[in-house]
Amino acid sequence: MYTPIALTRRIALAAAIGTMAAGFAFSAHAADTVKVAQLVELTGPGTTSGTNYRNGANLAIKEINAAGGILGRQIEATSADTQTNPGIAKALAQKAIDDDAFVVFGPVYSGSIMVSMATTEAAKVPNFIGGEAAAITQQGNPYVFRASLTQSDAMPKVARYLDGRKDINTIAVLFVNNDFGKGGRDAIIEALGKTRVKVVADISTSVGQVDFSSAVLKTKQSKADAAFVYLNEEESARLLGEFRKQGWDKPIVGESTLVNQKVIELAGSAAEGVVAHVGLTADAPNPEMQRYAKAFQDAYGYTSDHNALKGYTSVYLFKAGVEKAGKFDRQAVADALHGLHISVKDNPGVLMDVTIDDKGDLDRESFLVEVVDGRQKVTEILPPLSAGK
């Protein structure tokens, strides 16, 4: 029989051994996994974008884990809702860092990224984002990496297309008044300034706007030959419906958000004939993209949009960076990604050959699409910008 003191010591020793064992188990578990944090818009105006980004990222994580992980480690992912609120996105970025996430994926909305990426930069945590605002990578943040073409790269391709259409001499530009929209508006006007196409109307709209009757009326009154539209997804669908309602029969041209599959579904026949430049599309005519499109459809029961593709390729870009670095070291991974060329042959998950520049921007092929029978139809494959140098 143990004395009370001896019993207390025995219990304390057992507890200590248990704590040590738990610590060893945790260490072994930690050595077998890599923590990643997803900060995405699951509610609020960005719900469609954020949910699709998360779904694409989760599909990639599932595939990578099934194939043995990254350098033998399984990816352990958490997902948090920014509520499409920059302040919440910043707080969640800090929480991800406090939880020792090795890398952060998201947000998608540029306004949230502009706030949250300062937090990940201060902690030197690599941050893969879904935003396209040119200003994001102009801040000199060495830890932020895009999953899409920047507006500065995309808009010259749009301007080149417009300049090549002999039926378009003047254009009305409609944009959403946030970081994303203002960045796109500035980029397209600058690009068009180098062409013969003249901007005759510059029309601002609001996030969450429901009534677009005035915006369409202003477009018609400008007598523009075409409209360039750069709004978020839900607003794009409403605007297309208003164009149809007011009898607009001239070309409508835009970028990825205008021909998002959700926009096409919401706008219905009003989306038919719309033309856009897209950096990513599940309808791209290449085998890896078609494999991905089927896998996404099988997993979620609907067609992938460009946001899902951003999430999916972000994870594979991260994987390529870690493998290039050869170790799980945040600084080494960030350094390895800058200037890295990733081929589909060696890394099928990136879906298209891609090069990451010293700012974290991408260069790769992109596409012109037209909405035909409720789907994106690729009409032209556009080469990387570097191909013209």
PyMOL commands that set and color helices and strands:
alter all, ss='L'
color gray80, all
select helices_A, chain A and resi 4-32+47-66+86-98+110-122+134-139+151-164+179-192+213-221+233-245+256-259+261-271+287-300+306-325+330-337+348-350+385-388
alter helices_A, ss='H'
color red, helices_A
select strands_A, chain A and resi 33-40+74-81+103-105+127-129+144-146+170-176+198-205+226-230+252-254+275-278+341-342+354-356+362-363+366-372+375-382
alter strands_A, ss='S'
color yellow, strands_A
deselect
rebuild
show_as cartoon
